[in-house]
C-alpha cells in the first residue's frame, strides 16, 4: 500500500485578504511563546522585522511543556511530531535545517491498544504492516475494510490540505472552488453531516477497530460521536510519519526560540501582558504586568481566544474578538499524571491505549461534566522507543498518563477526592491488563491546573470543540477587525496540534508583512 507523503508548505498564504498598508518603525509584539507565537516570531525575524515576544512563563513552548520530578524530566504535553514537512519548511525559510537542529526518530509502532480480556494489538506506521496485523487479529474482512479506510483518508487529506488547512482565510465556497471534482467526491463519500463514529462503522464492523480509529477525534479535543467524519484524515497524517525528538518534544520549542533570537528576535520570559493598548481604534502597544509599556502598532496574540473574549487583555480587544467566541463549546480537557515508576507484567510500547468497555458511556459522562467511571487511558512510556521488539525495562521509567475530562476548571473544578478516585480506577484498569506500576514519583495536572496555566479556556486543550462540520470554519483567521491585531495558536485557524498551530503562526506573520509597507 503506497502512502502519499504530506506536501511541503508552499504558497500557504494564497488568497490572503490584505487591507491598505500602514507604515511603522515600531517593533512587532507577540504575546505567548506557544508554537504559533514562536513560528510567527521566527518568520518575522527572518524577514528582517524587529520582534519582541512576551511570554508569561519562564520557558518557551506553551502547552508543549515538560514537568520535572527529581532528576527526571517528562514531556507533559504533545508527545509526537507529525506533518514533518511543515517544520522542515519553517526551518528552511529561516536558513536552517530541521534535521541539523534536532534529532528526529521515526516511530514504528503507532500505539499498542488494549481491550479488556484481549491480547494487545499494535497499529503500525507502515499501513501494509498494519493491514497484515489487522487481518491476523480481527480477520480478513477487517483488513479489507482497513485498506478502504486508508484510501479514503488519503483522499480526504488531499482534498482538505490546500483548500482548508493551508488557506489563511477558510470558507466553504473557497473549499469547494479549490477542492476539485475528485476532492468533492471524497468529501461527499463520508458526508459532511456524518459523525466520525458513524462513518467508521462503514469499514469497521468490529467495534474494537471502530473505537481505535474513533480516538482520532480526541486529537482535536472532540467526542467521536459528534466530531465530523473528515477527521479520519489523521490516519493518513500518521501513515506519512510520526516522530519523536531526542531529549523530548520541548526541544522543538527551544530550537525555534533560539533560531528566532539568532535572526534578531527579542525573547522576554516571565513577562506577562496585562493589556493590549488601543488608540483611535488601532493597536498602540501592550502594557506589561508591573506597568511597563511597549509601543507597537502590530500585535500577534498567541493566546486562548477565550481570554481575549473575556476582556483579560482589555475591553476594546474583547469587543472585537467576542463574536468569534460567542456560543463556542469548549473542547476536552484532561487529567494527566507525570510518573516515574517501575513496571511489572504488561510490556509497554512507547504509546499505549487502554480502552474503556463502553466508549459512548465514557463520553456521555464527560459531557455531563464529570470524569468517566471507566476511562480510556493513554500512557506514553517515554523511555521506550516504540519498536516491535520492545522489552521489559528493569529501571524506573518516565511516563505520562492521560484521561479525558470536561473543561470546567474555572467554574466546576474537580475535587481532590474525585481525582484520587480517578487514579484508583486508572491503576485498577491497568492491573486488569496485567500492568502494575510501582510509583516512585508522581505529579498531576487537572483541568483547573490547565486553566491556571492557560487562562481563558477553563482547561480546554484544543480551542473550541468540533461538534459538526461548521465548527472548523468558525475558528477566526489571523487578521482581526481591529487594525494591528492578529491571532495565532490553537484557538485560531487552522486549529489545535503542533502542525496546525505552526501554520497559524505563519498565517499571522504573513498577514503582518502584507499589511506593512
C-alpha positions as CSV (number, residue, x, y, z in Angstrom):
1,X,0.0,0.0,0.0
2,X,1.6,3.3,-1.1
3,X,1.3,6.2,1.2
4,X,1.3,9.7,-0.3
5,X,3.5,11.9,1.8
6,X,2.2,15.2,3.1
7,X,3.2,18.0,0.8
8,X,5.7,20.7,2.0
9,X,4.3,24.1,2.7
10,X,4.3,26.1,-0.5
11,X,2.3,29.3,-1.1
12,X,0.5,28.7,2.2
13,X,-0.8,32.3,2.2
14,X,-2.5,32.1,-1.2
15,X,-5.8,34.0,-1.1
16,X,-4.9,36.2,1.9
17,X,-7.0,39.4,2.1
18,X,-4.9,42.5,2.7
19,X,-6.2,46.0,3.7
20,X,-4.2,49.1,2.8
21,X,-0.7,49.0,4.2
22,X,0.3,51.0,7.3
23,X,3.7,52.5,7.8
24,X,5.6,51.9,11.1
25,X,9.1,51.7,12.5
26,X,7.8,50.2,15.8
27,X,8.5,46.6,16.8
28,X,6.0,43.8,16.3
29,X,4.9,42.4,19.7
30,X,3.9,38.8,20.0
31,X,2.1,37.6,23.1
32,X,2.8,34.0,24.0
33,X,5.7,31.6,23.1
34,X,3.5,28.7,22.2
35,X,4.0,27.1,18.9
36,X,2.1,29.7,16.9
37,X,3.9,32.6,18.6
38,X,7.4,31.0,18.1
39,X,6.8,30.4,14.4
40,X,5.5,33.9,13.9
41,X,8.5,35.3,15.7
42,X,10.9,33.3,13.6
43,X,9.2,34.1,10.3
44,X,9.1,37.9,11.1
45,X,12.7,38.0,12.4
46,X,13.9,36.1,9.3
47,X,12.1,38.7,7.2
48,X,14.2,41.4,8.9
49,X,11.4,42.8,11.2
50,X,12.0,43.8,14.8
51,X,10.2,41.4,17.1
52,X,9.5,41.4,20.8
53,X,8.0,38.2,22.1
54,X,6.5,38.4,25.6
55,X,5.9,35.1,27.5
56,X,4.5,34.9,31.0
57,X,6.2,31.5,31.7
58,X,9.9,31.1,32.2
59,X,10.4,28.9,29.1
60,X,9.1,28.7,25.5
61,X,6.6,26.1,24.4
62,X,3.2,26.9,25.9
63,X,1.3,23.6,26.0
64,X,4.4,21.9,24.7
65,X,5.8,21.6,28.2
66,X,7.8,19.4,30.5
67,X,7.5,18.6,34.2
68,X,10.5,17.8,36.4
69,X,10.2,15.1,39.1
70,X,13.5,15.0,40.9
71,X,16.1,14.2,38.2
72,X,13.5,13.1,35.7
73,X,12.1,15.4,33.0
74,X,8.8,14.3,31.5
75,X,7.1,15.5,28.4
76,X,3.7,16.6,29.7
77,X,2.1,18.0,26.6
78,X,2.3,16.7,23.0
79,X,4.3,13.5,22.7
80,X,4.8,13.1,18.9
81,X,5.6,15.2,15.9
82,X,3.6,14.7,12.6
83,X,3.5,16.6,9.3
84,X,7.2,17.0,9.4
85,X,7.4,18.8,6.0
86,X,5.7,21.8,7.6
87,X,8.5,22.2,10.1
88,X,11.2,21.4,7.5
89,X,9.9,24.4,5.5
90,X,9.8,26.7,8.5
91,X,13.4,26.0,9.3
92,X,14.4,26.2,5.7
93,X,12.7,29.6,5.2
94,X,14.8,30.8,8.1
95,X,18.0,29.5,6.6
96,X,18.3,26.5,8.8
97,X,17.9,22.7,8.6
98,X,15.4,20.8,10.8
99,X,17.5,17.6,10.8
100,X,20.6,19.5,11.8
101,X,18.9,21.4,14.7
102,X,17.0,18.4,16.1
103,X,17.4,14.6,16.2
104,X,14.1,13.1,15.0
105,X,13.5,9.4,15.1
106,X,10.6,7.7,13.4
107,X,8.1,5.7,15.5
108,X,7.5,2.2,14.1
109,X,4.6,1.2,16.4
110,X,2.0,4.0,16.4
111,X,0.3,2.6,19.5
112,X,-0.3,-0.6,21.5
113,X,-4.0,-1.0,22.0
114,X,-5.6,-3.0,24.8
115,X,-9.2,-4.1,25.3
116,X,-10.5,-5.9,28.4
117,X,-9.7,-9.6,28.3
118,X,-7.9,-9.4,24.9
119,X,-4.3,-9.6,23.8
120,X,-2.8,-6.2,22.9
121,X,-2.9,-5.0,19.3
122,X,-0.1,-2.9,17.7
123,X,-1.0,-0.5,14.9
124,X,2.0,0.2,12.7
125,X,3.2,3.3,10.9
126,X,3.5,1.2,7.8
127,X,-0.1,0.7,6.5
128,X,0.8,-2.6,4.8
129,X,2.2,-4.0,8.1
130,X,-1.0,-2.8,9.8
131,X,-3.2,-4.4,7.2
132,X,-1.4,-7.7,7.8
133,X,-1.7,-7.3,11.6
134,X,-5.4,-6.4,11.4
135,X,-6.0,-9.5,9.3
136,X,-4.3,-11.7,11.8
137,X,-6.0,-10.2,14.8
138,X,-9.5,-9.3,13.5
139,X,-9.9,-11.2,10.3
140,X,-9.7,-10.8,6.5
141,X,-12.8,-8.7,6.3
142,X,-11.4,-6.1,8.7
143,X,-8.2,-6.0,6.8
144,X,-10.1,-5.2,3.6
145,X,-12.0,-2.5,5.5
146,X,-8.8,-1.0,6.7
147,X,-7.4,-0.7,3.2
148,X,-10.6,1.0,2.1
149,X,-10.4,3.3,5.1
150,X,-6.7,4.2,4.3
151,X,-7.6,5.1,0.7
152,X,-10.5,7.3,1.8
153,X,-8.4,9.0,4.5
154,X,-5.8,9.8,1.9
155,X,-8.4,11.3,-0.5
156,X,-9.9,13.4,2.3
157,X,-6.4,14.7,3.3
158,X,-5.6,15.6,-0.2
159,X,-9.0,17.4,-0.5
160,X,-8.6,19.5,2.6
161,X,-4.8,20.1,2.7
162,X,-4.6,23.0,0.3
163,X,-8.2,24.0,0.3
164,X,-8.6,24.4,4.1
165,X,-5.6,23.7,6.3
166,X,-3.2,25.9,4.3
167,X,-5.8,28.6,3.5
168,X,-5.3,31.7,5.7
169,X,-9.0,32.6,5.5
170,X,-11.0,29.4,5.2
171,X,-14.5,29.4,3.8
172,X,-16.9,26.8,2.4
173,X,-17.1,28.5,-1.1
174,X,-13.3,28.6,-1.3
175,X,-13.0,25.0,-0.2
176,X,-15.5,23.9,-2.9
177,X,-13.7,26.0,-5.5
178,X,-10.2,24.7,-4.7
179,X,-11.0,21.0,-3.9
180,X,-11.9,19.9,-7.4
181,X,-14.2,17.1,-8.6
182,X,-12.1,14.3,-7.0
183,X,-11.8,16.1,-3.7
184,X,-15.5,16.8,-3.5
185,X,-16.3,13.2,-4.3
186,X,-14.1,12.1,-1.4
187,X,-15.8,14.5,0.9
188,X,-19.3,13.5,-0.3
189,X,-18.4,9.9,0.3
190,X,-18.2,10.5,4.1
191,X,-20.9,13.2,4.1
192,X,-20.1,16.4,5.9
193,X,-23.0,15.8,8.3
194,X,-21.8,12.4,9.4
195,X,-20.0,11.9,12.7
196,X,-16.7,10.1,12.8
197,X,-18.2,7.2,14.8
198,X,-20.9,6.7,12.2
199,X,-18.6,6.9,9.2
200,X,-16.2,4.4,10.7
201,X,-18.9,1.8,11.0
202,X,-19.0,1.5,7.2
203,X,-15.5,0.0,7.2
204,X,-15.1,-1.5,10.7
205,X,-18.0,-3.7,11.8
206,X,-15.7,-4.9,14.7
207,X,-16.4,-2.4,17.5
208,X,-12.9,-2.5,18.7
209,X,-11.4,-1.2,15.4
210,X,-14.2,1.4,15.3
211,X,-13.1,2.5,18.8
212,X,-9.4,2.5,17.8
213,X,-9.9,4.9,14.9
214,X,-12.6,6.9,16.6
215,X,-10.0,8.0,19.1
216,X,-8.7,10.4,16.4
217,X,-11.5,12.8,17.4
218,X,-9.8,13.3,20.8
219,X,-6.7,14.6,19.0
220,X,-8.8,17.7,18.4
221,X,-10.5,17.5,21.8
222,X,-13.8,16.3,20.5
223,X,-16.2,13.4,21.1
224,X,-16.1,10.8,18.2
225,X,-19.9,10.8,18.4
226,X,-20.1,14.5,17.4
227,X,-16.9,15.2,15.5
228,X,-17.1,15.3,11.7
229,X,-16.1,12.3,9.8
230,X,-13.4,14.3,7.9
231,X,-11.1,13.7,11.0
232,X,-10.3,10.3,9.6
233,X,-7.6,12.2,7.6
234,X,-5.5,11.9,10.7
235,X,-4.9,8.3,9.8
236,X,-3.1,9.4,6.6
237,X,-1.1,12.0,8.6
238,X,0.2,9.3,10.9
239,X,1.0,7.0,8.0
240,X,3.1,9.8,6.5
241,X,5.4,9.7,9.5
242,X,5.2,10.0,13.3
243,X,8.4,11.2,15.0
244,X,9.9,11.6,18.5
245,X,12.7,14.0,19.3
246,X,15.7,13.1,21.3
247,X,15.6,15.0,24.5
248,X,11.8,15.4,24.3
249,X,9.3,17.4,22.2
250,X,10.2,20.7,24.0
251,X,13.4,20.6,22.1
252,X,11.3,21.8,19.1
253,X,10.2,24.9,21.0
254,X,13.7,25.6,22.2
255,X,15.1,25.2,18.7
256,X,12.5,27.7,17.2
257,X,13.1,30.2,20.0
258,X,16.9,30.0,19.6
259,X,16.7,30.4,15.9
260,X,14.4,33.4,16.2
261,X,16.9,35.0,18.6
262,X,19.7,34.3,16.1
263,X,17.6,36.1,13.4
264,X,17.2,39.1,15.7
265,X,14.0,38.5,17.8
266,X,13.9,39.6,21.4
267,X,12.5,36.9,23.8
268,X,11.2,38.2,27.1
269,X,10.3,35.4,29.6
270,X,8.5,35.9,32.9
271,X,6.9,38.8,31.1
272,X,3.1,38.8,31.3
273,X,1.0,41.2,29.2
274,X,-2.0,42.7,31.0
275,X,-3.5,44.8,28.3
276,X,-3.3,45.4,24.5
277,X,-3.4,49.2,24.2
278,X,-5.7,50.9,21.7
279,X,-5.5,54.4,20.3
280,X,-8.1,55.9,17.9
281,X,-9.4,52.4,17.0
282,X,-6.0,51.0,16.3
283,X,-3.4,48.9,18.2
284,X,-0.9,51.1,20.0
285,X,1.1,48.6,22.1
286,X,0.9,46.5,25.2
287,X,1.1,47.1,28.9
288,X,3.0,44.6,30.9
289,X,2.3,43.4,34.4
290,X,4.2,45.9,36.6
291,X,3.3,48.9,34.4
292,X,5.9,48.9,31.6
293,X,4.5,49.9,28.2
294,X,5.8,48.7,24.8
295,X,4.7,50.8,21.9
296,X,3.7,48.8,18.8
297,X,1.1,49.1,16.1
298,X,1.1,45.4,15.3
299,X,0.4,42.8,18.0
300,X,0.1,39.0,17.5
301,X,-1.9,37.4,20.3
302,X,-0.9,33.8,20.6
303,X,-3.3,33.2,23.5
304,X,-6.6,31.5,24.2
305,X,-9.4,33.2,22.3
306,X,-11.5,32.9,25.4
307,X,-9.0,35.1,27.3
308,X,-9.4,37.9,24.8
309,X,-13.2,37.5,24.6
310,X,-13.4,37.6,28.5
311,X,-11.6,41.0,28.5
312,X,-8.4,39.8,30.0
313,X,-6.5,42.0,27.5
314,X,-8.8,45.0,27.6
315,X,-12.4,45.9,26.7
316,X,-11.6,47.1,23.2
317,X,-10.0,43.8,22.2
318,X,-12.8,42.0,23.9
319,X,-15.4,43.7,21.7
320,X,-13.6,42.7,18.5
321,X,-13.0,39.0,19.3
322,X,-16.1,38.2,21.3
323,X,-18.3,37.4,18.3
324,X,-15.9,34.6,17.2
325,X,-16.0,33.1,20.7
326,X,-19.7,33.5,21.4
327,X,-21.6,30.3,21.7
328,X,-18.4,28.2,21.2
329,X,-18.4,24.9,23.1
330,X,-15.1,24.1,24.7
331,X,-13.0,21.1,23.6
332,X,-12.0,18.4,26.0
333,X,-9.6,18.9,28.9
334,X,-7.7,16.2,30.6
335,X,-6.3,14.8,33.8
336,X,-2.6,13.9,33.4
337,X,-0.2,12.2,35.7
338,X,3.5,12.5,35.3
339,X,5.0,9.4,36.8
340,X,8.4,7.8,37.5
341,X,7.7,4.1,38.1
342,X,8.9,0.6,37.7
343,X,6.6,-1.7,35.8
344,X,5.7,-5.4,36.2
345,X,3.6,-7.6,33.9
346,X,2.4,-5.9,30.7
347,X,5.1,-4.9,28.2
348,X,4.7,-1.3,27.2
349,X,5.4,0.3,23.8
350,X,6.1,4.0,23.5
351,X,2.4,4.8,23.0
352,X,-0.3,2.7,24.7
353,X,-4.0,3.0,24.8
354,X,-6.2,1.0,27.3
355,X,-9.8,1.3,26.1
356,X,-12.9,1.6,28.1
357,X,-15.6,-1.1,27.8
358,X,-18.3,1.4,26.7
359,X,-16.9,4.3,24.6
360,X,-20.3,6.0,24.3
361,X,-21.0,5.9,28.1
362,X,-17.5,7.4,28.7
363,X,-18.1,10.5,26.5
364,X,-21.6,10.9,27.9
365,X,-20.3,11.1,31.4
366,X,-17.7,13.7,30.3
367,X,-20.4,15.7,28.5
368,X,-22.4,15.8,31.8
369,X,-19.4,17.4,33.5
370,X,-17.8,14.5,35.3
371,X,-15.0,12.0,34.9
372,X,-15.7,8.7,33.3
373,X,-16.2,5.7,35.7
374,X,-14.3,3.6,33.1
375,X,-12.0,6.0,31.2
376,X,-9.8,5.2,28.2
377,X,-6.2,5.7,29.3
378,X,-3.4,6.9,27.2
379,X,0.1,6.0,28.5
380,X,3.3,7.3,26.9
381,X,6.3,5.3,28.1
382,X,8.9,7.9,27.3
383,X,12.0,5.6,27.8
384,X,10.7,3.1,25.2
385,X,11.3,3.6,21.5
386,X,8.2,2.2,20.0
387,X,9.7,-0.8,18.2
388,X,8.1,-4.1,17.6
389,X,10.6,-5.9,19.9
390,X,10.0,-3.8,22.9
391,X,11.4,-5.4,26.0
392,X,10.6,-5.1,29.7
393,X,12.8,-2.5,31.4
394,X,14.3,-3.1,34.8
395,X,14.9,0.6,35.7
396,X,12.3,3.2,36.7
397,X,10.6,4.7,33.7
398,X,9.2,8.1,32.8
399,X,5.6,8.1,31.9
400,X,2.7,10.4,31.0
401,X,-0.8,9.0,31.7
402,X,-3.9,10.9,30.5
403,X,-7.7,10.5,30.7
404,X,-10.2,12.9,29.1
405,X,-12.0,15.4,31.3
406,X,-14.5,18.2,30.9
407,X,-13.1,21.7,30.5
408,X,-14.7,23.2,33.7
409,X,-11.5,24.0,35.5
410,X,-12.6,27.6,36.0
411,X,-16.2,27.0,37.0
412,X,-16.5,23.5,38.5
413,X,-13.0,22.2,39.4
414,X,-12.7,18.6,40.2
415,X,-12.4,17.7,43.9
416,X,-9.3,16.1,45.3
417,X,-11.5,13.1,46.2
418,X,-12.7,12.7,42.6
419,X,-9.1,13.0,41.3
420,X,-7.8,10.4,43.7
421,X,-10.7,8.1,42.9
422,X,-9.9,8.5,39.2
423,X,-6.3,7.5,39.8
424,X,-7.5,4.4,41.6
425,X,-9.7,3.5,38.6
426,X,-6.8,4.0,36.3
427,X,-4.5,1.7,38.2
428,X,-7.2,-0.9,38.6
429,X,-7.8,-0.8,34.8
430,X,-4.1,-1.2,34.1
431,X,-4.0,-4.0,36.6
432,X,-6.7,-5.9,34.7
433,X,-4.5,-5.6,31.6
434,X,-1.6,-7.1,33.6
435,X,0.3,-3.9,34.2
436,X,1.5,-3.0,37.7
437,X,3.1,0.4,38.4
438,X,5.4,0.7,41.3
439,X,5.3,4.5,41.6
440,X,8.4,6.3,42.9
441,X,7.4,9.9,42.0
442,X,4.2,11.4,40.6
443,X,2.9,14.8,39.6
444,X,-0.6,15.7,38.3
445,X,-2.3,18.3,36.2
446,X,-6.1,18.6,36.2
447,X,-8.4,21.0,34.3
448,X,-8.1,23.6,37.0
449,X,-4.3,23.4,36.6
450,X,-4.6,23.8,32.8
451,X,-7.0,26.7,33.3
452,X,-4.5,28.5,35.5
453,X,-1.6,27.9,33.2
454,X,-3.5,28.9,30.0
455,X,-6.2,31.3,31.1
456,X,-9.4,31.8,29.2
457,X,-10.4,28.2,28.3
458,X,-11.3,26.5,31.6
459,X,-8.7,23.9,30.9
460,X,-9.7,23.1,27.3
461,X,-6.7,22.0,25.5
462,X,-7.8,22.3,21.9
463,X,-9.7,25.6,21.5
464,X,-13.4,25.2,20.5
465,X,-14.9,21.8,20.3
466,X,-15.6,20.2,16.9
467,X,-19.2,19.2,17.2
468,X,-20.1,19.3,13.5
469,X,-18.9,20.3,10.0
470,X,-19.4,24.0,10.6
471,X,-17.1,24.3,13.6
472,X,-13.8,24.2,11.7
473,X,-14.9,27.3,9.7
474,X,-15.8,29.1,13.0
475,X,-12.2,29.5,14.1
476,X,-11.1,33.1,13.4
477,X,-8.4,33.8,10.9
478,X,-5.2,35.6,11.7
479,X,-6.3,39.1,10.8
480,X,-9.0,40.7,13.0
481,X,-11.3,43.6,12.5
482,X,-9.1,45.7,14.8
483,X,-6.3,47.2,12.8
484,X,-3.0,45.9,14.1
485,X,-4.3,42.9,16.0
486,X,-3.6,39.4,14.7
487,X,-4.3,35.9,16.2
488,X,-2.3,32.7,16.3
489,X,-2.5,29.5,18.2
490,X,-4.8,26.5,18.6
491,X,-7.9,28.8,19.1
492,X,-7.3,30.3,15.6
493,X,-7.5,28.8,12.2
494,X,-6.5,26.1,11.3
495,X,-6.8,24.7,14.8
496,X,-5.0,22.7,17.5
497,X,-2.0,20.4,17.4
498,X,1.6,21.3,16.7
499,X,1.5,21.4,12.8
500,X,-1.8,23.4,12.8
501,X,-0.6,25.9,15.4
502,X,2.6,26.3,13.5
503,X,0.6,27.2,10.4
504,X,-1.4,29.7,12.4
505,X,1.8,31.4,13.3
506,X,2.8,31.5,9.6
507,X,-0.6,33.0,8.7
508,X,-0.2,35.7,11.3
509,X,3.3,36.6,10.3
510,X,2.3,36.7,6.6
511,X,-0.7,39.0,7.4
512,X,1.6,41.3,9.4
513,X,4.0,41.5,6.5
514,X,1.3,42.0,3.9
515,X,-0.2,44.9,6.0
516,X,3.2,46.7,6.4
517,X,4.9,48.8,3.7
